[in-house]
Amino acid sequence: MRDARRGRRTLAAAVVLACAATGTVVSAGGAGAALRPFHGTGTATDTPSTSTPGTAGADDETAGSEAPGTVSAEESERLADLVSAEDERLVDIKVAVTSLGVSAPKVPYRVRSAGGYTLVLTARRSPYTINDLRRLAPQTFVTLEDGTYLLREHLLVNAGATLSLAPQKATTIRLASSGRGFVSIVNDGGRLRLLGRASAPLTITSWDETLRRVDPQTADGRAYIRSRGQTVVRHATLKNLGFWSGRTGG
């Protein structure tokens, strides 16, 4: 199964360069390059949704990870495949950019692959903030009725980039996660700052839009945060995240 998926990797990946100034999206995949209209500064109109859009209800604080216990060989293989798929999704990004025959983009861009859309934050001096995410991804980083934020696509922080989530008031960011898929925040050589304050704590958790609660299931994967770079966490609570172990464990 894993070998077959690797073989399809270069055909499945496509890079989407989003630039508000030009209003275009450049997509390049196994079938070649194409230029099509880009509606707004968020995702393209054919962006697949990880979860069904909906409104948020009260957070079920009693919902947590599945009770620890033995895992069957079949489930172990399935979870290991999910971890491998996440690793391959990150490789897809490099493959997709290389396929364009250009140097690494200097502006944030998207990559579409079998694992969904990934918004890549590229190197720059100033950090990317919550307001930047709202501008770059108005369709996939949305404000719910209760004032919390919901992320519906993967985020990748490239080397030289800083993602600083430093709210001025108590804030909850929910990462879409359900049996249909999940998203992640991955720091790949950049800087990740989760900076709440005593008077304005930050909470990051998973969220199933259909059930309107955190995702308690790990057997089918779950939203996670992964960092291979500088990470600073202050006055922040990270809960109901991660699956399996190691790279996707939290």
QUIWONOR-V998666 format. One record per helix or strand of 2 or more residues. SS is the DSSP state (h for helix, s for strand). FROM is the first residue (numbers start at 1). TO is the last residue. If there is no record, write none. Layout:
ss: (SS	SS)
from: (FROM	FROM)
to: (TO	TO)
This chain:
ss: (h	h	s	s	s	h	s	s	h	s	s	s	s	s	s	s	s	s	s	h)
from: (2	9	14	24	32	73	109	116	130	141	149	154	162	171	181	184	202	224	236	246)
to: (7	12	19	29	37	99	113	121	136	143	151	157	165	178	182	195	208	234	239	248)
